[in-house]
Amino acid sequence: MAELPSRRPWFGPAAPWTADMHTDGTREFSRIWQGFMTARFTLGLVLLAMQVTLFTSGTSYSKWLVIISLAYFGSTLATGLFGKPLFLGDNFSRHWLRLVGLDVLAFTSLQVLQSNQVNYTPLLALPILLASVLGSLRLALGTAAGVTVLLLGSTWWTQAAGNTDTTLSLLQAALTGVGYFAIAWLANQLASRLASEGLRARSSQAAATLQRQVNALVIGSLPDGVLIVDRLGTVRAANPAALKLLASTPEQRQHLTDLHLEPGWLPLLQMTYTSFEHGLGQEQDVTISHEGQGPLRVHVSTRPTNPQDLGGESLCVLFLQDQRELEARMRTEKLASMGRMSTAVAHEIRNPLAAISQANALLDEDLTDPRHKKLTQMVGQNAQRLGKIVDDILDASRAQPQDGGLHPLQITLNEHVHRICRDWSTQNQCLLRLECHLSGQAIQVQFEGDHLRRILVNLLDNARRFASERPGGIQVQTQGLHAQQATLRVWSEGPPMDQTVERHLFEPFFSSESRSSGLGLYICRQLCEGHGASISYQRSQREVAGSHVEGNDFSVSFVRTVPSAAEEPKDSNPPPWPITTF
């Protein structure tokens, strides 16, 4: 950002327009330059026409006046057409001679050669203004001094040749010179003020532009929706979160310029009118309903702006928050705080629970009545479920490599994945439902076998709850991307997750099901991070029963290690599991 010019003395060397401002193409400087060139061209045309008229009518018999006017007109025309804006600076340079010096010479010559018919001295104010506005104060005063000396000399020369009294003429010339000095000083001060105000305006404009860009970035990245509405209900601005909440279809996005265009936005319009009427912010939970879509509960806060700050225009800012997001956030915070307590409680529950399971097993051995057998079976199933929850809570606190990661283990990814998928499919009776697309390479990764089993079984259990019964409804794929990375992907056919669930997918104690502890994917993430791996989620397509189907795709990226020569596959003996269906 350019700095504002500092205060300078009256007769200092500072100029209103600096060289930097000129090279940057200051529009103010260019307009002033163009104005001076237009004035010089017009004046040259008028002088030429006047001299030609006087010569042809016989009023003037001096051809030199016509020649000087013609030369001056040609010079102004060439400068106006081909000249570029020039900064005259602080010295009498060649630029000064080409502009100011030429004007002074031309007007002085006309004044000397005229025969007391026309007074050309007022025209000398133009070169003084040129030097004052386009140069420094020192250059302006020097030009005025030179013009005054020439004026006094020409007056003395003219009057001396006519043998007349030169006192009054010299006094008139001196008074005119004083006026030229005043014009030079005033014009330079006004030009300096204009340049200073222009620089200050550009600095303010740059600051305002930067502030607008920062505000746009901040508002655009907010997770809450932001709408700016005027008194007529016209939407002046909306961030992406607001578009996502209020306009789920392309047609609604086009209509989100006026809150009157959709009936579902009328509650927002009513809150806006109320805020304008009372001049106070409003806060309310509203329900937005669109035809063919489910109701959306939104928490809305309004803040009316001060009209004096916006040039008399009133605007209202609406902050929108999805109630589902708020509830999910509160639930996550509550479950997180409860999780810290439940970790300690789980240690105390584990031993009594093991005693209950053992006693139930001993009791089941002595029972013969089918009704009693059914009861012990229920006790065993629920004890097993409680044990799984306790294990999840305890595993969340110790989801790290067994040796602390000091000596990373190496496993063959395809062999472990094939074995885990086979055991899981047999245990869960998912025959002809799970497909394994394993890489034909011997992929060595940095991981522990037990931890890989826990991750893959957890992902397969999640997939089984939502996938269809068709063959290929669950697909597992391994792939060696390059020499440093390999991936394991678990894809399952199913509907997309709710956005509020997806956003907190890997957070602890967060689950969309009431019977889940919400620790499964969190433990998977912790295990991956402990081995330098990562886990992510996305929607992707797979081929199921001859057609492409959208599904949920979990991807685990491993750190790949270089296998030994004995472990590299040979072309004559490819691995037995490129594609396996369980």
NURO-134105 format. One record per residue (C-alpha): residue in one letter; y, x, z. Coordinates in steps of 0.25 Angstrom, whole numbers, always signed. Layout:
N
ROSE, a, Y, X, Z
...
//
This chain:
582
ROSE, m, +0, +0, +0
ROSE, a, +14, +6, -4
ROSE, e, +23, +9, +7
ROSE, l, +37, +2, +8
ROSE, p, +49, +11, +4
ROSE, s, +56, +17, +16
ROSE, r, +71, +15, +19
ROSE, r, +79, +25, +12
ROSE, p, +93, +30, +12
ROSE, w, +104, +24, +3
ROSE, f, +105, +37, -6
ROSE, g, +91, +42, -4
ROSE, p, +82, +46, -16
ROSE, a, +73, +34, -15
ROSE, a, +71, +25, -27
ROSE, p, +68, +10, -27
ROSE, w, +56, +12, -36
ROSE, t, +47, +23, -33
ROSE, a, +38, +30, -43
ROSE, d, +25, +25, -37
ROSE, m, +30, +11, -39
ROSE, h, +34, +13, -53
ROSE, t, +20, +19, -57
ROSE, d, +13, +8, -50
ROSE, g, +20, -2, -60
ROSE, t, +29, -9, -50
ROSE, r, +32, -22, -56
ROSE, e, +46, -23, -50
ROSE, f, +50, -9, -56
ROSE, s, +45, -14, -69
ROSE, r, +53, -27, -69
ROSE, i, +65, -19, -65
ROSE, w, +63, -9, -76
ROSE, q, +61, -20, -86
ROSE, g, +73, -27, -82
ROSE, f, +82, -14, -84
ROSE, m, +76, -11, -97
ROSE, t, +79, -26, -102
ROSE, a, +93, -24, -97
ROSE, r, +95, -11, -104
ROSE, f, +89, -17, -117
ROSE, t, +98, -29, -116
ROSE, l, +110, -21, -114
ROSE, g, +107, -12, -125
ROSE, l, +105, -23, -135
ROSE, v, +118, -30, -130
ROSE, l, +126, -16, -132
ROSE, l, +120, -14, -146
ROSE, a, +124, -29, -150
ROSE, m, +138, -27, -144
ROSE, q, +141, -14, -151
ROSE, v, +135, -19, -164
ROSE, t, +144, -31, -163
ROSE, l, +156, -24, -160
ROSE, f, +154, -14, -171
ROSE, t, +151, -24, -182
ROSE, s, +163, -32, -178
ROSE, g, +172, -20, -178
ROSE, t, +176, -21, -163
ROSE, s, +170, -7, -161
ROSE, y, +170, +4, -171
ROSE, s, +161, +14, -163
ROSE, k, +147, +16, -169
ROSE, w, +143, +24, -157
ROSE, l, +143, +12, -148
ROSE, v, +133, +5, -157
ROSE, i, +125, +18, -158
ROSE, i, +125, +19, -143
ROSE, s, +121, +5, -141
ROSE, l, +110, +6, -151
ROSE, a, +104, +18, -144
ROSE, y, +105, +12, -131
ROSE, f, +98, -1, -136
ROSE, g, +87, +7, -142
ROSE, s, +85, +15, -129
ROSE, t, +84, +3, -121
ROSE, l, +74, -4, -131
ROSE, a, +65, +8, -131
ROSE, t, +65, +10, -116
ROSE, g, +62, -5, -114
ROSE, l, +50, -5, -124
ROSE, f, +44, +8, -121
ROSE, g, +49, +13, -107
ROSE, k, +41, +11, -94
ROSE, p, +47, +9, -80
ROSE, l, +53, +22, -75
ROSE, f, +57, +26, -61
ROSE, l, +70, +34, -62
ROSE, g, +68, +41, -49
ROSE, d, +78, +49, -42
ROSE, n, +83, +59, -52
ROSE, f, +90, +58, -66
ROSE, s, +77, +60, -74
ROSE, r, +74, +58, -89
ROSE, h, +71, +43, -85
ROSE, w, +85, +41, -80
ROSE, l, +91, +47, -92
ROSE, r, +83, +38, -101
ROSE, l, +87, +26, -94
ROSE, v, +99, +27, -85
ROSE, g, +105, +39, -93
ROSE, l, +104, +32, -106
ROSE, d, +111, +20, -101
ROSE, v, +122, +28, -95
ROSE, l, +124, +36, -107
ROSE, a, +124, +24, -116
ROSE, f, +134, +15, -108
ROSE, t, +143, +27, -105
ROSE, s, +144, +30, -120
ROSE, l, +147, +16, -123
ROSE, q, +158, +16, -113
ROSE, v, +164, +29, -118
ROSE, l, +164, +25, -133
ROSE, q, +169, +11, -132
ROSE, s, +184, +9, -135
ROSE, n, +188, +1, -123
ROSE, q, +181, -11, -128
ROSE, v, +169, -13, -119
ROSE, n, +166, -8, -105
ROSE, y, +152, -2, -104
ROSE, t, +153, +3, -90
ROSE, p, +146, -9, -84
ROSE, l, +133, -6, -91
ROSE, l, +132, +7, -83
ROSE, a, +127, -1, -72
ROSE, l, +114, -3, -79
ROSE, p, +110, +12, -78
ROSE, i, +114, +12, -64
ROSE, l, +105, +1, -61
ROSE, l, +94, +7, -68
ROSE, a, +95, +20, -60
ROSE, s, +97, +12, -47
ROSE, v, +85, +3, -49
ROSE, l, +75, +12, -56
ROSE, g, +79, +25, -48
ROSE, s, +84, +30, -35
ROSE, l, +97, +28, -28
ROSE, r, +101, +42, -30
ROSE, l, +98, +40, -45
ROSE, a, +106, +27, -45
ROSE, l, +118, +33, -38
ROSE, g, +118, +45, -47
ROSE, t, +117, +36, -60
ROSE, a, +129, +28, -54
ROSE, a, +137, +41, -52
ROSE, g, +134, +46, -66
ROSE, v, +138, +33, -72
ROSE, t, +151, +33, -64
ROSE, v, +154, +48, -68
ROSE, l, +152, +44, -83
ROSE, l, +160, +31, -81
ROSE, l, +172, +39, -75
ROSE, g, +171, +50, -86
ROSE, s, +170, +40, -97
ROSE, t, +182, +32, -92
ROSE, w, +191, +45, -90
ROSE, w, +187, +50, -104
ROSE, t, +190, +36, -111
ROSE, q, +203, +35, -103
ROSE, a, +207, +50, -106
ROSE, a, +206, +48, -120
ROSE, g, +215, +36, -121
ROSE, n, +226, +43, -112
ROSE, t, +226, +32, -102
ROSE, d, +226, +31, -87
ROSE, t, +212, +33, -82
ROSE, t, +214, +29, -67
ROSE, l, +210, +14, -68
ROSE, s, +199, +17, -77
ROSE, l, +193, +28, -68
ROSE, l, +195, +19, -56
ROSE, q, +187, +8, -64
ROSE, a, +176, +18, -67
ROSE, a, +175, +23, -53
ROSE, l, +174, +9, -48
ROSE, t, +163, +6, -58
ROSE, g, +156, +18, -53
ROSE, v, +157, +13, -39
ROSE, g, +150, +0, -44
ROSE, y, +139, +8, -51
ROSE, f, +136, +16, -38
ROSE, a, +136, +2, -30
ROSE, i, +126, -3, -41
ROSE, a, +117, +9, -40
ROSE, w, +116, +8, -25
ROSE, l, +114, -7, -25
ROSE, a, +104, -7, -36
ROSE, n, +96, +4, -30
ROSE, q, +95, -3, -16
ROSE, l, +91, -16, -23
ROSE, a, +80, -9, -31
ROSE, s, +75, -2, -19
ROSE, r, +74, -15, -11
ROSE, l, +67, -22, -23
ROSE, a, +57, -10, -23
ROSE, s, +55, -10, -8
ROSE, e, +53, -25, -8
ROSE, g, +43, -24, -20
ROSE, l, +35, -13, -13
ROSE, r, +35, -21, +0
ROSE, a, +30, -34, -8
ROSE, r, +19, -26, -15
ROSE, s, +15, -20, -2
ROSE, s, +14, -34, +5
ROSE, q, +7, -39, -8
ROSE, a, -3, -28, -7
ROSE, a, -5, -31, +8
ROSE, a, -7, -46, +6
ROSE, t, -17, -44, -6
ROSE, l, -25, -35, +3
ROSE, q, -24, -45, +15
ROSE, r, -29, -56, +5
ROSE, q, -40, -47, +0
ROSE, v, -45, -44, +15
ROSE, n, -43, -59, +19
ROSE, a, -52, -63, +7
ROSE, l, -63, -53, +10
ROSE, v, -63, -57, +25
ROSE, i, -63, -72, +22
ROSE, g, -73, -70, +11
ROSE, s, -83, -63, +20
ROSE, l, -81, -73, +31
ROSE, p, -94, -80, +34
ROSE, d, -86, -93, +38
ROSE, g, -80, -101, +27
ROSE, v, -65, -101, +25
ROSE, l, -57, -111, +17
ROSE, i, -41, -111, +15
ROSE, v, -36, -125, +11
ROSE, d, -22, -131, +9
ROSE, r, -16, -144, +13
ROSE, l, -22, -151, +0
ROSE, g, -36, -147, +3
ROSE, t, -36, -136, -8
ROSE, v, -45, -124, -4
ROSE, r, -37, -111, -6
ROSE, a, -48, -101, -3
ROSE, a, -62, -102, +2
ROSE, n, -71, -90, +6
ROSE, p, -86, -89, +1
ROSE, a, -91, -94, +15
ROSE, a, -83, -107, +13
ROSE, l, -88, -109, -1
ROSE, k, -102, -107, +4
ROSE, l, -100, -117, +14
ROSE, l, -93, -128, +7
ROSE, a, -97, -126, -8
ROSE, s, -111, -124, -10
ROSE, t, -111, -128, -25
ROSE, p, -103, -123, -36
ROSE, e, -96, -137, -38
ROSE, q, -91, -137, -23
ROSE, r, -86, -122, -25
ROSE, q, -77, -127, -36
ROSE, h, -72, -139, -28
ROSE, l, -69, -130, -16
ROSE, t, -55, -129, -20
ROSE, d, -51, -143, -14
ROSE, l, -58, -149, -2
ROSE, h, -56, -163, -8
ROSE, l, -66, -160, -19
ROSE, e, -78, -161, -10
ROSE, p, -81, -172, +0
ROSE, g, -88, -163, +9
ROSE, w, -75, -154, +11
ROSE, l, -67, -166, +17
ROSE, p, -69, -162, +31
ROSE, l, -63, -148, +28
ROSE, l, -52, -155, +21
ROSE, q, -49, -164, +33
ROSE, m, -49, -153, +43
ROSE, t, -39, -146, +34
ROSE, y, -30, -158, +34
ROSE, t, -31, -159, +49
ROSE, s, -27, -144, +50
ROSE, f, -15, -145, +42
ROSE, e, -11, -158, +49
ROSE, h, -11, -152, +63
ROSE, g, -9, -138, +59
ROSE, l, -20, -134, +68
ROSE, g, -34, -128, +65
ROSE, q, -46, -137, +66
ROSE, e, -61, -134, +69
ROSE, q, -72, -144, +66
ROSE, d, -86, -145, +62
ROSE, v, -87, -152, +49
ROSE, t, -99, -156, +40
ROSE, i, -98, -154, +25
ROSE, s, -107, -162, +16
ROSE, h, -108, -161, +1
ROSE, e, -116, -171, -8
ROSE, g, -130, -166, -9
ROSE, q, -129, -155, +2
ROSE, g, -132, -155, +16
ROSE, p, -120, -156, +27
ROSE, l, -114, -143, +31
ROSE, r, -108, -142, +45
ROSE, v, -96, -133, +45
ROSE, h, -87, -128, +56
ROSE, v, -72, -128, +51
ROSE, s, -60, -122, +57
ROSE, t, -46, -124, +50
ROSE, r, -34, -115, +52
ROSE, p, -21, -120, +45
ROSE, t, -11, -110, +41
ROSE, n, +4, -109, +44
ROSE, p, +12, -114, +32
ROSE, q, +23, -104, +35
ROSE, d, +13, -92, +33
ROSE, l, +9, -97, +19
ROSE, g, +23, -101, +13
ROSE, g, +22, -115, +17
ROSE, e, +8, -118, +13
ROSE, s, -2, -123, +23
ROSE, l, -17, -119, +22
ROSE, c, -29, -121, +31
ROSE, v, -40, -111, +33
ROSE, l, -54, -117, +35
ROSE, f, -65, -109, +42
ROSE, l, -79, -114, +39
ROSE, q, -92, -111, +47
ROSE, d, -106, -116, +44
ROSE, q, -111, -123, +56
ROSE, r, -125, -118, +53
ROSE, e, -120, -104, +53
ROSE, l, -113, -106, +66
ROSE, e, -125, -112, +72
ROSE, a, -134, -101, +67
ROSE, r, -125, -90, +72
ROSE, m, -124, -97, +86
ROSE, r, -140, -98, +86
ROSE, t, -141, -84, +82
ROSE, e, -132, -79, +93
ROSE, k, -140, -88, +103
ROSE, l, -153, -83, +99
ROSE, a, -149, -69, +99
ROSE, s, -144, -70, +113
ROSE, m, -157, -77, +117
ROSE, g, -165, -66, +110
ROSE, r, -160, -56, +119
ROSE, m, -165, -64, +131
ROSE, s, -178, -68, +124
ROSE, t, -182, -54, +121
ROSE, a, -183, -51, +136
ROSE, v, -190, -64, +139
ROSE, a, -200, -61, +128
ROSE, h, -205, -50, +136
ROSE, e, -208, -59, +148
ROSE, i, -214, -70, +139
ROSE, r, -224, -61, +132
ROSE, n, -233, -58, +144
ROSE, p, -235, -72, +149
ROSE, l, -236, -77, +134
ROSE, a, -248, -67, +132
ROSE, a, -254, -72, +145
ROSE, i, -253, -86, +140
ROSE, s, -259, -83, +127
ROSE, q, -271, -75, +133
ROSE, a, -273, -87, +143
ROSE, n, -273, -97, +132
ROSE, a, -283, -89, +124
ROSE, l, -293, -88, +136
ROSE, l, -291, -103, +139
ROSE, d, -294, -106, +124
ROSE, e, -307, -99, +125
ROSE, d, -312, -108, +136
ROSE, l, -308, -121, +130
ROSE, t, -317, -130, +121
ROSE, d, -309, -143, +120
ROSE, p, -302, -143, +106
ROSE, r, -289, -149, +113
ROSE, h, -288, -138, +123
ROSE, k, -291, -128, +111
ROSE, k, -279, -134, +104
ROSE, l, -270, -133, +116
ROSE, t, -273, -118, +118
ROSE, q, -271, -116, +103
ROSE, m, -257, -121, +104
ROSE, v, -255, -113, +116
ROSE, g, -259, -100, +109
ROSE, q, -251, -103, +97
ROSE, n, -238, -106, +105
ROSE, a, -241, -93, +113
ROSE, q, -243, -85, +100
ROSE, r, -230, -91, +95
ROSE, l, -223, -87, +108
ROSE, g, -229, -73, +107
ROSE, k, -223, -72, +93
ROSE, i, -209, -75, +97
ROSE, v, -210, -66, +109
ROSE, d, -215, -55, +99
ROSE, d, -203, -58, +90
ROSE, i, -193, -57, +101
ROSE, l, -199, -44, +106
ROSE, d, -201, -38, +92
ROSE, a, -186, -40, +89
ROSE, s, -182, -30, +100
ROSE, r, -192, -19, +96
ROSE, a, -192, -21, +80
ROSE, q, -191, -6, +78
ROSE, p, -201, +5, +73
ROSE, q, -211, +9, +83
ROSE, d, -207, +23, +83
ROSE, g, -192, +20, +82
ROSE, g, -192, +24, +68
ROSE, l, -193, +39, +71
ROSE, h, -205, +40, +62
ROSE, p, -205, +29, +51
ROSE, l, -218, +24, +47
ROSE, q, -222, +23, +32
ROSE, i, -231, +12, +27
ROSE, t, -236, +8, +13
ROSE, l, -228, -5, +11
ROSE, n, -238, -12, +1
ROSE, e, -251, -10, +10
ROSE, h, -244, -15, +22
ROSE, v, -238, -27, +15
ROSE, h, -251, -31, +8
ROSE, r, -258, -30, +22
ROSE, i, -248, -38, +29
ROSE, c, -247, -49, +18
ROSE, r, -262, -50, +18
ROSE, d, -264, -52, +33
ROSE, w, -252, -62, +34
ROSE, s, -257, -70, +22
ROSE, t, -271, -71, +29
ROSE, q, -266, -74, +43
ROSE, n, -256, -85, +38
ROSE, q, -266, -90, +27
ROSE, c, -256, -89, +16
ROSE, l, -266, -86, +5
ROSE, l, -261, -87, -10
ROSE, r, -246, -88, -4
ROSE, l, -242, -74, -2
ROSE, e, -240, -64, -13
ROSE, c, -238, -49, -12
ROSE, h, -231, -41, -23
ROSE, l, -233, -27, -18
ROSE, s, -228, -15, -25
ROSE, g, -237, -6, -33
ROSE, q, -232, +6, -26
ROSE, a, -236, +13, -13
ROSE, i, -223, +10, -5
ROSE, q, -221, +18, +8
ROSE, v, -211, +12, +17
ROSE, q, -205, +16, +30
ROSE, f, -210, +5, +40
ROSE, e, -220, +2, +50
ROSE, g, -232, -7, +46
ROSE, d, -232, -16, +59
ROSE, h, -217, -19, +57
ROSE, l, -219, -22, +42
ROSE, r, -230, -32, +46
ROSE, r, -220, -39, +55
ROSE, i, -210, -40, +45
ROSE, l, -219, -44, +34
ROSE, v, -226, -55, +42
ROSE, n, -213, -60, +47
ROSE, l, -207, -62, +33
ROSE, l, -220, -68, +28
ROSE, d, -220, -78, +40
ROSE, n, -206, -82, +36
ROSE, a, -210, -84, +22
ROSE, r, -222, -92, +25
ROSE, r, -214, -103, +32
ROSE, f, -205, -106, +20
ROSE, a, -214, -102, +8
ROSE, s, -222, -112, -1
ROSE, e, -237, -112, -2
ROSE, r, -237, -107, -16
ROSE, p, -243, -94, -20
ROSE, g, -232, -83, -20
ROSE, g, -224, -91, -10
ROSE, i, -223, -79, -2
ROSE, q, -222, -65, -9
ROSE, v, -221, -51, -3
ROSE, q, -217, -40, -12
ROSE, t, -215, -25, -10
ROSE, q, -207, -16, -19
ROSE, g, -203, -1, -19
ROSE, l, -188, -2, -24
ROSE, h, -186, +14, -25
ROSE, a, -190, +26, -18
ROSE, q, -183, +23, -5
ROSE, q, -185, +8, -3
ROSE, a, -196, -3, -4
ROSE, t, -196, -18, -1
ROSE, l, -204, -29, +4
ROSE, r, -201, -43, +0
ROSE, v, -206, -56, +6
ROSE, w, -202, -68, -3
ROSE, s, -206, -82, +1
ROSE, e, -203, -95, -7
ROSE, g, -194, -104, +1
ROSE, p, -180, -110, +2
ROSE, p, -168, -101, +5
ROSE, m, -163, -99, +19
ROSE, d, -151, -106, +25
ROSE, q, -139, -96, +24
ROSE, t, -137, -97, +39
ROSE, v, -152, -92, +41
ROSE, e, -151, -81, +31
ROSE, r, -139, -75, +37
ROSE, h, -146, -73, +50
ROSE, l, -160, -71, +44
ROSE, f, -162, -57, +51
ROSE, e, -155, -60, +64
ROSE, p, -163, -61, +77
ROSE, f, -166, -75, +83
ROSE, f, -162, -82, +71
ROSE, s, -171, -92, +64
ROSE, s, -170, -105, +56
ROSE, e, -183, -110, +63
ROSE, s, -183, -114, +78
ROSE, r, -197, -109, +80
ROSE, s, -194, -95, +76
ROSE, s, -188, -84, +85
ROSE, g, -179, -79, +74
ROSE, l, -184, -64, +75
ROSE, g, -193, -62, +64
ROSE, l, -183, -57, +53
ROSE, y, -175, -50, +64
ROSE, i, -187, -42, +68
ROSE, c, -190, -39, +53
ROSE, r, -176, -34, +51
ROSE, q, -177, -25, +64
ROSE, l, -190, -19, +59
ROSE, c, -185, -16, +45
ROSE, e, -172, -10, +51
ROSE, g, -181, -1, +60
ROSE, h, -188, +5, +48
ROSE, g, -175, +6, +39
ROSE, a, -179, -6, +31
ROSE, s, -172, -19, +29
ROSE, i, -175, -34, +27
ROSE, s, -167, -44, +19
ROSE, y, -168, -58, +13
ROSE, q, -164, -64, +0
ROSE, r, -168, -76, -9
ROSE, s, -176, -72, -22
ROSE, q, -186, -77, -32
ROSE, r, -200, -75, -34
ROSE, e, -211, -80, -43
ROSE, v, -220, -91, -37
ROSE, a, -230, -99, -45
ROSE, g, -224, -95, -58
ROSE, s, -209, -98, -54
ROSE, h, -198, -91, -48
ROSE, v, -195, -96, -34
ROSE, e, -183, -93, -24
ROSE, g, -188, -88, -10
ROSE, n, -184, -80, +2
ROSE, d, -185, -65, +0
ROSE, f, -186, -55, +12
ROSE, s, -185, -40, +8
ROSE, v, -188, -28, +17
ROSE, s, -183, -15, +12
ROSE, f, -191, -3, +17
ROSE, v, -188, +12, +17
ROSE, r, -198, +18, +7
ROSE, t, -205, +31, +9
ROSE, v, -211, +40, -1
ROSE, p, -227, +39, -1
ROSE, s, -236, +51, -2
ROSE, a, -243, +55, -15
ROSE, a, -256, +49, -10
ROSE, e, -249, +35, -7
ROSE, e, -243, +34, -21
ROSE, p, -251, +23, -30
ROSE, k, -258, +28, -42
ROSE, d, -257, +21, -55
ROSE, s, -272, +19, -56
ROSE, n, -273, +13, -42
ROSE, p, -262, +3, -41
ROSE, p, -260, -4, -27
ROSE, p, -269, -17, -26
ROSE, w, -258, -26, -21
ROSE, p, -247, -27, -32
ROSE, i, -248, -42, -31
ROSE, t, -256, -49, -20
ROSE, t, -258, -64, -17
ROSE, f, -263, -67, -3
//
